[in-house]
Amino acid sequence: MEQNKLFDTDLLAAQTGHKYALALVNIKGLGVKTFSYLIPDELKDKIKIGQAILVPFGRQGLINAFCVGFSNYLPEEIRAKKINKILDEKPLFSIEYLKLLEWVANYYCCDLVTVLNAAIPMKLIEKAAKTEQAIEFVSFDEATKRQTAVLELLQKTGKTPLVAFEKLAKTTRNTIKKLEELGCVNITTEEIYRIPFDILNIEKTEPLYELEGEQKSAYEGIKNKISEYERTRKNTDNEIVLPPLSVLLHGVTASGKTEVYFKLIDDCIKSGKNVLFLAPEIALASQLTKRLARKFGTRDVAIWHSSISEGERYDVWQRLYEDDIKILAGARSAVFAPLKNIGLIIIDEEHESAYKQTNPAPRYDAKVVAQKLAEFHNCPLILGSATPDISVYYRALNSGNLFEMKHRYRNAPIAPVTVINMQEHSRAAYKSVISKPLQTAIQETLDQKQQVILLINRRGFSTFTQCKACGHVIECPNCAIPMIWHAKDQLLKCHYCNHIEYFPDTCPECGSDALRNSGTGTQKIEQYVKDLFPENNVERIDSDVLVRKGEHIRLLERFQKGDIDILVGTQMIAKGLDNPNVTLVGVISADASFNLPDFRSSERGFQLLTQVAGRAGRGEFTGRVFFQTYNPEFYALESAKSQNYRAFYEKEIITREEFDYPPYSRIVRLIISSLNNFRAEKAAAEIALSLCTIIEKYGISERLEVLGPSSCVIERINSYYRFQIIIKNKLDLKGHQFISSFLGKVIMPKDVKLAVDVDPLDIL
């Protein structure tokens, strides 16, 4: 693939006499695209990269755009129109920021405009600044007792949007008007920075804890590594680019990794630099932001993820660009936020698949982008997990950048795990699903007024619908997978294309009325648990219930308060929950994650079981964990039972080396799809043949291995037939550049799609 190189190193067009500006526009029906515009003479000394500009565009007249680059050349047949004016002299991003996006486009083999669209909120183009009334405290003079309480709250919050303050103080506009007449408050109309409501009223109340034992050792070891890296960098020739310092903090669940992060953050802020802190999920990012606000104050902390409003995103963006935020917390997309002067990047739960964007393009991994960001800022990258990614652990172990915390905080015991062999217990189990020992443990936990987590990593009520007469399984008409029965909605749903159907009266294959729902999902477990424990409050958390904004946060907060006795859920409940009253964790089907035809399935299964087991016994009460399984001797399950990451790693790494899977290679997956099965297969075969031919020509077939083409495990999605080519790259960057160059020359038929997934999460 040809490298994307659109950005000149000069910020001003006048510095090199550029004639044209490259403008990024968001056009209804066309999406986000770039166009060249002539720079008027009067703007040559003013126009800069990152500025909002006004440009003419066909029948739509004048529209808002961003200047993202300069050039001197256009094809002769194109007659460029002039830029109308500069909307805002203050740029909203820098040339360095655009160079990062350029690198992302090149590494992930996609168009630069696609990356720009993913990274830059298009509301910025629409000038989303919010002008509204704000209220500010003046004095307590002549205020009544009730009014004084309102004023005390206002004094704490500082200048606040009027509407938000009315909700916060639970007061009325009439009360506010009286306070204004008394001279107690001042109301102005101005541009206000919006702060997400859930951190608006958080006070800086928590001091930094004194680190103890393994926490202190890990912190001091990491600090020494950072100091050593800084000394090396200062003594290195400026023309030599040092790889960024990447450190892994491997600590068992509840070992106190977060407090180590906080101490490193405090050091960074005191040095005058800023911190980027990533969490894998929006709910965890929200919880993290609240903790950071309590530690470091709301004023210096901001949050960034896809669920904050466009207005909030606009305001955070402006504050970031003005270097007005010290700590930015967020989910995957926060790696693209324009945080300046970065001195530390932290990625918690680094093993989580949520850091990888799977669809649509750019299919980036926030961990990989963060590593490049760390290189740009010459700052350390701290990765943390109780169950690290195999490749991350391998690199840290072999570079001497591994720090481990092998015990829980203050040596609290790890919850013991009981493995229930369902080959022996299924007959006596409730509906053949919830074993007697697990039922007994749930009842004992509830009797002690403690809480329970039950994991079943499948949504829906049942996982397939089958005719008992002829064996036919009802599949999605668009995808080669079974439809999932959702009892609450009384619908069959496809979890890939969202196709829905009513339950048929008879089998579409043989006409029999013997259709039955089989398999188990979260909805079925929720219902079974309600049947068994009708006096207790049972709730379910999975993506089906999270339709309302912030619903996941509300559910988790209710669980934290003790309003929910039993929480049933998918892998969402395995991440970041720190509820001291949870003393029992049950995994309904511990085998589910191990049975996928993917080289990472054992790793994913081990991580999930270990993480969810770590939710039990985090407080003063002893915890218990139950794994229900039909394969109790599987090595990954055995390692998860004993919470022994190293034992799992040492077995898994042997298999990875034998088959040249990461970390012994880098994977690039090509997915070729078409509505016509033959056309997709033919195109895939031609690409594979061309690639193999050129690899043979250069004599690198042992270092670039091509597997396929073959049908994808899920052969059809959204009516598109899918074939894949897997490339194992053992040449690192040189191999990646070779593959990119090859793909840049591939011309696809109009009816065939090619998707490139660099470092894929799976090969399904």
N, C-alpha and C positions, 0 to 999 in steps of 0.2 A: 504494500500500500504506500502510495506517495505520502511523504510527511506533510502534515498541515503546517504551513508557515505563512501566516497572514499578518503577523504583528511586527511592525518596525520597532526598533529599540528606542526611537525618539518619541517623546510624548507629544511634542508640538509639530504640526505639519510644516511650519515655517522653517524649522531647523534643517530640513533636507529638501525644501521646496516641493513638497508633495502636491499633486494636483487633485487627487481623489481621496475621499474618506469612505471607508467600508462601514456601512450602517447595518445594525441588527434591528430588524423590525418584526412585529408580531401582527400578521395579517389574518383576518378571519377567513377561514377556508384554505389558507396556504400554510398556516402554522408559522413557525419562527424561521426566518431566512435572512441572508445578508445581501445587500445591494450596494453598488458603488455610486457615489454622488460627487459632483464637482464642488470643490471648496471655493467659495467666493473670496476675492482678494481681501475684503475687509475682515474675514474670519481666519485667515491663515495664521495670524499671530495669536489667535485665541483658542482655536479648537484643539481639544486634547482627547486622548483615549479615555473612555469611561464617562464622558459627558452625555447628558440627554440632549438630543437635537430634534429639530422639527424638519421633516422632509416631505416633498410631494410624492404621492403614490397613486397614479392612475385616477380613476373616477372617485376614489376615496378622498381625494384632496390632500390636505396636509395631515400627516400623522406623526406621532412620537416615535423616536428611535434612539439607539445608542451608537456612539462612535467606537468601533472596536479595532480599527487599524487604518493604515494609509497605503497608497500606491501611486505610481506614476503612469500606469498602463491600463488600457482597456481595449478590447477588440474593436476594430475600425467600424464594424456595423452597429456598435452600441453607442448611443448618444446620451451621455449622462446628464441628469437634471441637477440643478443647484440645490445645496442645502439652504433652507429658508432662514433658520436662525438657531442659535444655541439656547436651549431652554434653561439650563442650569450650569453656571460656570464651574461649580464644584463637581469633580468627577466622582462617580459612585464605585469605581473599581480601578485598579492600577494595571500597568503593563505586566508586572510580575504575576498578578493574579491571572491574567489572560494566558501567560506562558504556562502556568500550571494546567489550565484547561486544554491548552494545545498539547501538552504532554499526555494528558488523559485520552484525548482523541487518538493520538498516535499509538499509545500502548494498547488501547482497547479496539483498535481497528475500526473506528467509526468516524463519521463526519463531524467536523468541529462544531457546526451549528447545532447538532444533536446534543453535544456536551454543553454548549452555551444555554440551550433551552432547559437542560436539567439543572444547571448550576445557578442561573440568574433568574430571580423571580420576575416574571413579565409585568407584574404590577408596578415595578420600578419605572417602566416605560410610560405607564399611565399616570405618573406623578401622584402617587398614593399618599402624599402628605396629608395629615388630618388636622384641620383647623377646628377647634371646638372650645367650649368654655372650660376653664380650669379654676379651681378653688384653692386659696392659699390662706393659711392661718395668719392673723394679725395680733389679736390680744384677747384676754378673757374679760375685759371690762364690761360691766352691766349684763353679763350672761347669766341665765337661770341655771339651776342644777342640771337639768336635762341638756341644756345647750352646752354647758361646760363639758359634759361627757363627749359630745360630738366634737367639740373643739380640741379636746385632749387627743382624740383619735387623729384628727387632721394634723395636729402638731407632730405626731409620730410619722405620718405618711408623707408629709411635705406636700408640695404643690401636686395636685392630683386632678385628673379629668373629673368634671362635676358629676356626670351621670354615674361613673364608676364609684365615686365617693358616696353618693346617695344610697347606692346598693350596699356598699360596705358598711356604712354607718346606720343603715336601716332607718333613714330619715326622709323627710319630704322637702319638696322645693320651697314650700311656705316657710319652713324652719330656716332653711338656708337664706331665704330672702330677708327674714327678720335679723339674722346674724349679720348680713351685709349692711342693713340699715343701722345696726348698732355699732358698726365699724369693727366687728370681731373678725371678719373674713374679707378677703379681697377676691373678686371674681373678674377674670380677664378672658379675652378670646385670643387664642394663639395656637401655634403648631405644637401638638403634644406628642411625646413619645409614649406609645402604648406599651404597657407591661402586661404580659399574660396574667389573667385574674388570679390564677392559683398561687402566684408568688407575690401578689401585690401587697399583702399585709403581713408578710413574714419578717420578723425582727431578728437581728443578729444576737442570738441568745446562747449559742453553744460554743464553748471554748474548744481549742484544740486539745485532744487528750494526750497525756504523756504516753509515749510508746513503750511497750514492754517486751521483753524476751525476743522472740523471733521477729516481731514487728520492728523492734529497734535495730536488730542485726540486718534485716533486709533494707531498711531505710538508709542506714549508714553505708552499706555495701553499694547501693544504687548511687548515693551522693558521691562516693569515692569514684565510681565509674564516670559520673558526669564531670567531676573535676579533672579526672585524667583525660577525658575526651577534650575538654576545653583547653587544657595545656597543649595537647597534641595539635589541635586546630590552630592555636596561636603560633606554634613553631613550624607550621607547614606552609610551604609556598602558596601564595594566594591563587595561583593558576591550577593547583591540584585540588580537585573536589573530593573531599573525604566522604565516605559513605556515612549516613546518619547513625548515631548511636541508638541501637534498638535493644531494649532490655525486657526480659520476661520476668514478671513476678508471679510465680506459681505458688498459690496458697490454697490449702483445703478450704471447703466452705466454712464460713464463720471464723476464719483465722484472723480477720481484722485487716484485710487488704485496703479497705476504703480509708481507714485512718492513716495508713502509710501514704496513700495518694494525697490526702489533705495536708500532710506535713510537707510533702514535695511541692504542692501548690503554694503553700504559704511561703516557702523559700523562694519560689519563682517570682511571686508577686513582690516580695520584698526586694528582689533584684531589679525591679522595674520592668518586668516583662509579663506577658499575658499567657493564658492557659486555654487549650482546647481539650475538652473532656467528652469522650463519646461513650454512649451506652447503646446496647443493641436494639432496644424497643422504645417506643414513645412513652409507654407507661413508666419504664425504668428511668428514662431521661427526665420525666417530670418529677419523680421521686428524688432523683439525684439533684436536680436544680433546687428543690426545696431544702435539701440538706446543705447544699453549698451556700444558699442564701442565709441559712441559720448560722453557718460558720463564718462567712465572709461579708454578709450584708447584701440586701437586695440591689443596692445601687451599682455594685460592681459585677453582678451576675446576670446573665441572660440565657434564654433557651431558644433552640432552633430545631424545628422538625416540621413535618408536612401538615400537622394538625393545628398549628398556630395560624391565626387569620392572616390574610394578605397584608392587612394594615399593620399588624404586629411585626410581620416579617420585614416590611418596608422600614419601620422605625428601628428595628434591631440592626438591619443592614447599614443604615445611616450612622448609627452609634458605633458600629464596628469600624466603618471606614474612617470615622473621626477619632478612632483609638480611645473610645469612651467606655469600653467594657474590658474588664480584667479577666473574667472567666466566662467562657461560652460552653454551655453543656448542650448536648443534643444527640439525636439519632444519626443514622448514616449520612443524610444529606448535609449535616453540619460541617462536614469536611470541606464543603465548597463555600462556606460563609467567609466573607473577607476580613477575618480577624487579623489585625496587624501585630507586629512586634512579638511573635510567638516565641516563648521560651521553654514551653513544655507541652507535649501532646500525650494524653492518656487514653487508652482504649480498654475499657473494662469488659469482662466476659468476651475476650477477643475471639474465642472459638465459635461464637454464634454465627449462624448462617445469615442472620438479618443484616450483617454488614455488607453482604453482596447483593447488588441490584441484579435481579435475574431477568426482568423484562419490564419495560422495553429498553432499548439501547439508550445511553451507554451502559453496558453490563459491567459496571465498575465495582471494585471491592474497596470499601472505605479504608481498610487496613493498608492496602497497597498505595492508595492515593495519599494517605496520612504519612507513609514512609517518604514519599516524594516531597510532601509539604515540609517534613522535618529536615530534609536535605536543603530545601530552599531557604529555610530559616536557621540552619545550623543549630538545631535544638534536639534534645533527646526525645525518643518515643518510648513510652512505657506501656507494655502490653500486660494485662493481668487476667488470670483465669485459674479456676480450680481444676479444669480439664482442658489444658491447652490444645490447640491445633497441633497435630503431629509434626507438621513442617516447621511451625514456630518453635516448638520445644527442641526439635533437632538442631535448628540453627543456633538457638540460645545456648544449648548444652555444648555445642562444638566451638562456640566463640567465647565462652567464659562469661556470658552475659545472662546467666540464669541465677535467680535468687528464689529460694524456696522457704515456705512456711508450712511445715508438715503437721502442725497441731492447731487445734481450735484455740481461740483467744482464752488465755488463762487455763489452758489445758482442759477445757470442757470436753466431755466425752463425745465422740461421734456416735450418732444413733445406730444401734446394731440393726442388721438387716436379716430378716427371715425370708428364705426362698421357699415358696409354696409350689410344689410340683403338681400342676393341674392334671397330669395324667392320673394321679391318684385322688385328687380332690374335686374334679369337675362334677362327678355324679351327685355329690352331696352339696355342691355349691348352689346358691340361689340363681335360678334360671341358667345354671351351668357356667355362670360368669363370676359371681362374687363368692369366694370360698368361705367355709365356716370359720377358719381361723381369722380371716380378715373381718368378717362380720362381728365376731367376738371382740376383736381389738377395737373396732369402731365404737361398739357399745360401751366398753370400758373407758375409752377416751371421753365420750360424751358424758358419762356418769361423773367424771372428774371435772366437768365444765371446761374441757380443753377442746381444741379444734383439729379438724381432719382435712387432709388434701388427698384427692383421688385423681390419678393421672390415667387418661386413656387418649392416646395420641391420634385419634380419628374423630372428625366432626360427624354430625348427623346422628340418626337413630340406628340405622343398620348400614352395612357397607356394601351390600348387594341384594338384589331381588332376583330369585331364581324359581323356575317352574319345577316342582317336585315330580311332575309327570315325565317331562322330556329333557330336563336339565338346562333349558335355555336361560341365560342370564340377560336381563334387560340392560342394554348398553345405551350410552348417549348416541344419538344419530350423527353427531358431529365429531365425537372423540371416541377412540378405541378403549374406553374404560366403562365400568359399570356405573349406572346411576345410583345415587345415594338417597335413601328414604329419610325425609325429615318429618318426623311425626307431628311437631308443633304446627307446621304449615300445611301438613297433609299433602306433601308434594315430593316427587322424585326430582333430585337436582344433580347437575353435573358440576363438580368443583373445579373444572378447568375452563369451560366456556359459559357457565351459568345458565345453560339450557334447563328448562323446567317442564315437567309433565305431571298430569294427574295419574294416580295409580290405576293401571288398566284392570278391567273386570275379568278379562281372560288372557291367557298367554298368547302373545302375537304369533308364536311359532306353531303351537299345536291346538290352540283353542281351549285348553284345559283351564279350570278355575283353581288350579293347585299352585298359584303364585304365593310365595312366602318370602318374608324379609329375613335375611341372615346376616351374620356378622354383628359387630358391636361398635357403636360410636358414642360420643359424649351425651347425646340426648337420651339414649337408652340407659346408660349408667345413671344419669340424673334421675330418671324415672324409677329405676330399680332401687336406688338409695332412698328415694322418697317413700317407696312402698315399704322398705325395711325399717325406716326411722321416721314415721309420720309426724312425730312430735317435734322434730328438729328442723331448723331452717337450712335448706339445701339450695345452693345456687350453682350455676354453670358459667364458665368463662371460656369462650372460644370466639373465633372470628364471626360466627353467626349472630352472636348476641351483641357484638360491638358495633352496631349500626349507628348509634347516637354518638356524637362527638364527646369524648371524655368519659364514655361509659366504662371503659376498662379501669380508669382511675377511680371512679366512684365505687365500682365493685370491690376493688382491692382495698379502698379506704374502709368500706363497710366490714370487710373481712378483718382488717387490722383492728377495728374497734370492737370486734367480737359479735357483730350483728349476724354473722353467717357462721353456722356450726360446721358444715361440710362443704368444701369447695371442690367441684368436679371440673376438670378442664384438660385442655391439650397442653402442649409444651410451654404455653404462655406461663403456666403456674410454676414451671421449674426454674424460672429466672428471677433472681433478685428479691424474692419475697423474704422479708426478715421479720417474721411474726413470732414472738417468744412463746405464744400460747399454742402454737402448732406442735403437737407431740406425736402425731401419727401421719405417715405418708403411705399410701397404698398405690401400687402400679398394677393396673388391671391386666394388661398384656405386655409383659416386659420383652417379649420376642418381637413385637411389631416392627421396631426400627431395624432389627438385624436381618430381616428377610427381604430387603430390597436388593435388586441386582446391580449394586454399585460398589466401587472400591472403598468408599467412605462409610458404608453402612455400619460396620462394626464400630468405627470411631464415633459416629453420630449416636448410635445406641448406647455406647458406654457413657458418653457425655451426658445424654439425657437422664439416664438412670442415676448417675453420680450427682448431677445437679439437683434433681428432685429429691433425692435422699437427703441432701444437705439442707432441705427446708425444715426438717424435723429436729426438735430438741435444741433450738438456738437460744432458749431462755434458761430459766432456773430449773425447768422440769426435764426429766429424761425423755428422749424421743425413741420412737420405734419406726421401722420401715418394713414393708412387705412387698416382695416381688412375686407376682404370679407368673409362672412360665411353664412351657411344655418342653423346654430344653435347659434344665438346670445346670448342666455341666459345660455350657458354652463359655469359652475363656473370657470374653468381654463381660459377660454377666458375672462371672466369678470375680473378676477384678473390680467391677462396680460394687459388688457385695462387700468387699473388703476395703473399698475406697482407695484402692492401690493403683494410682495412675502409672507409676513407674513399671509395674508388672505388666500392665496393658501395653504400654509403649514398647517395651522390649520384645513382646511377641509381634505386635503390629508392624514394627519397623523392619522386621525380617521379611515379611510378606511384601512390604512396599519396595524393598531393595530387589527382591527376587523378580518382581514384575515391572520394575522401573516406574513406579508411581511416585508422586510427590512424597518426600522432598528430593527424590533422585531424578526427577524430571519436572518440567512445567507443562501443563496440559493446555492445548487449544482445541476447542470443540467446534466443528462446523456443522450446522444444521441446515439441510437443504429441504425445502418444502414446496408443495404445489397442490392444487386441487385435483390434479391428474397424477395418479400414482406412478405411471410409466414415465412421465416427464420428470418427476422428482428423482426417481431412481436413475434415469439416464444422465441427468445433470450432475448428480452426485458421483457417478462412475467416471464421468469425464474430468471432473475436478480432481478426484483421487488419482487418476491416471496421469494427468498433467503434473501434479505435485510430485508423484513418485518418480516420474521421468526426470524432472529437473533436479531432484535430490540425488538420484543416481548419477546424473551428469557431473555434479559437483563432488561426488564421492563422500557424501555425509549421511548415507542411509543408516549407519549404525548410531548416529547421534540425533537424527530426526526420523522417528519411526511413525509411519502412517498406518492406522488401523481402520479398515472399512473401505468402501461404505457399507453400512448395514442399516436395517430398519431400527428406528429408535425403539426403546422398550415400550413407550406409549406411541404406537405407530401413527395415530391420527389425532390431531387436536384442532378444533374449530373447522373441521372438514378438510384440513390440510394434511396430506400424507407426508411423513417425516422420515428422512434418512440422515445419518450422521457419519462424520469422519472424525476420528480422534487422532490428534498429533501429539506424540510424546517428544518434547523438546529437551534434549540433554546438552544443548549448546548455550543455554541461558539467553543473554541479551542478543548475541549474534544470531542465534536460532530464531528468536522472536522477530528480529528485523528481517530475516530471510522469509519467514512466513508472511509478514506484513507486506513485503515487496511483492510476493507472489499473488496475494489476495487483491492487491491494488490493480493487478492486470486482468483479473477475472471479470468477464462480462457475462452477466446472467440473462437468460431469456426472460421476457416480460412476465411470463406466467409462472416463474420459479423464483422463490425467495432464498437468500443466503443470510443466515445469522451467524455471527462470529462470537463465541463465548470464550474469552481468555480466562484461564484459571477457574473453570466451571466448578460449581458446588457439587454437581452430580452429573451422571451421564445417562439419565432416564429419558 
